[in-house]
Amino acid sequence: MPKHEVPIPKRLRIGAVVVNVAWGGEVDDDCVENQRYGHFGGSRRGRKRIALDSRQDDDHFSCTFIHEVLEAISSVWTGGDIPHSTLCTMSEGLHQAFEQMGVRFVKGDRKG
């Protein structure tokens, strides 16, 4: 069990770009049923939004968040030039490192 649960914010600043982070309700439906983003979450180049399926268990939700942040970083800083397979490998490695340090990203407050 992680010692430090870090609430995922509603917004992240990556460079000069503000990226909104959303999950739950219609976002969950878009992620899985309509595959608008992906099976567990997603971000699209040019869109300033990360969508996460909140029905994942906490461990997988944290890993998906890390992956989508890397996708957004790639989009902002390299125009999306980092191969998806590299982003997958990096996100898994970062997730494992954070978990070993007792850090997990969790669903934050969606109010306000």
C-alpha positions as CSV (number, residue, x, y, z in Angstrom):
1,M,0.0,0.0,0.0
2,P,1.4,3.4,-1.0
3,K,2.4,5.7,1.9
4,H,1.8,8.8,-0.2
5,E,-1.3,9.3,-2.2
6,V,-1.0,12.2,-4.5
7,P,-4.4,13.6,-5.7
8,I,-4.5,14.1,-9.5
9,P,-5.3,17.7,-10.2
10,K,-8.0,19.0,-12.5
11,R,-5.4,20.8,-14.5
12,L,-1.7,20.3,-15.3
13,R,0.7,22.8,-16.9
14,I,3.0,21.3,-19.4
15,G,5.3,24.0,-20.7
16,A,3.0,26.8,-21.6
17,V,0.0,24.5,-22.2
18,V,-2.7,23.9,-19.6
19,V,-4.1,20.4,-19.8
20,N,-7.4,19.5,-18.2
21,V,-7.7,16.1,-16.5
22,A,-11.1,14.4,-16.3
23,W,-12.7,11.1,-15.3
24,G,-16.0,9.7,-14.2
25,G,-19.5,9.8,-15.7
26,E,-19.5,10.5,-19.4
27,V,-15.7,10.4,-19.5
28,D,-15.8,6.8,-18.4
29,D,-18.3,6.0,-21.1
30,D,-16.2,7.7,-23.8
31,C,-13.1,5.9,-22.8
32,V,-14.4,2.3,-22.8
33,E,-17.8,2.1,-24.6
34,N,-17.2,4.5,-27.5
35,Q,-13.4,4.1,-27.5
36,R,-13.2,7.8,-28.0
37,Y,-9.8,7.9,-26.3
38,G,-8.7,4.4,-25.5
39,H,-9.7,1.5,-23.3
40,F,-8.5,3.1,-20.0
41,G,-7.7,6.7,-20.8
42,G,-6.3,8.9,-23.4
43,S,-5.1,12.3,-24.7
44,R,-5.2,13.4,-28.3
45,R,-2.6,15.6,-30.0
46,G,-3.8,19.1,-30.2
47,R,-6.5,18.6,-27.5
48,K,-5.6,19.9,-24.1
49,R,-7.4,17.1,-22.2
50,I,-6.5,13.9,-20.5
51,A,-9.4,11.5,-20.0
52,L,-9.2,8.6,-17.5
53,D,-11.6,5.7,-16.9
54,S,-12.3,5.9,-13.2
55,R,-13.6,2.3,-13.1
56,Q,-10.0,1.0,-13.1
57,D,-8.5,-0.2,-9.8
58,D,-6.3,2.3,-8.0
59,D,-3.0,0.8,-9.2
60,H,-4.0,0.7,-12.8
61,F,-5.6,4.2,-12.6
62,S,-2.3,5.6,-11.3
63,C,-0.3,3.9,-14.1
64,T,-2.8,5.2,-16.8
65,F,-2.4,8.7,-15.4
66,I,1.4,8.5,-15.7
67,H,1.1,7.2,-19.2
68,E,-1.3,9.9,-20.3
69,V,0.9,12.6,-18.8
70,L,3.9,11.3,-20.8
71,E,1.6,11.4,-23.9
72,A,0.8,15.0,-23.2
73,I,4.5,15.8,-22.6
74,S,5.4,14.2,-25.9
75,S,2.7,16.2,-27.7
76,V,3.8,19.5,-26.2
77,W,7.6,19.1,-26.3
78,T,8.2,16.9,-29.4
79,G,5.0,17.3,-31.4
80,G,4.2,13.7,-30.6
81,D,7.4,12.2,-32.0
82,I,8.1,9.8,-29.2
83,P,6.9,6.3,-30.3
84,H,3.9,5.0,-28.4
85,S,5.8,1.8,-27.5
86,T,8.5,4.0,-25.8
87,L,5.8,5.9,-23.8
88,C,4.3,2.6,-22.7
89,T,7.7,1.3,-21.5
90,M,8.5,4.6,-19.7
91,S,5.1,4.8,-18.0
92,E,5.4,1.2,-16.7
93,G,8.9,1.9,-15.4
94,L,7.9,5.2,-13.7
95,H,4.8,3.6,-12.2
96,Q,6.9,0.8,-10.7
97,A,9.5,3.3,-9.4
98,F,6.8,5.5,-7.8
99,E,5.1,2.5,-6.3
100,Q,8.4,1.3,-4.8
101,M,8.9,4.7,-3.3
102,G,5.3,4.5,-1.8
103,V,3.8,7.1,-4.2
104,R,0.5,6.6,-6.0
105,F,-1.6,9.0,-8.0
106,V,-5.2,8.9,-6.9
107,K,-8.5,10.4,-7.9
108,G,-8.6,14.0,-6.6
109,D,-11.5,16.1,-5.7
110,R,-13.7,16.8,-8.7
111,K,-15.6,19.7,-7.1
112,G,-15.1,23.3,-7.7
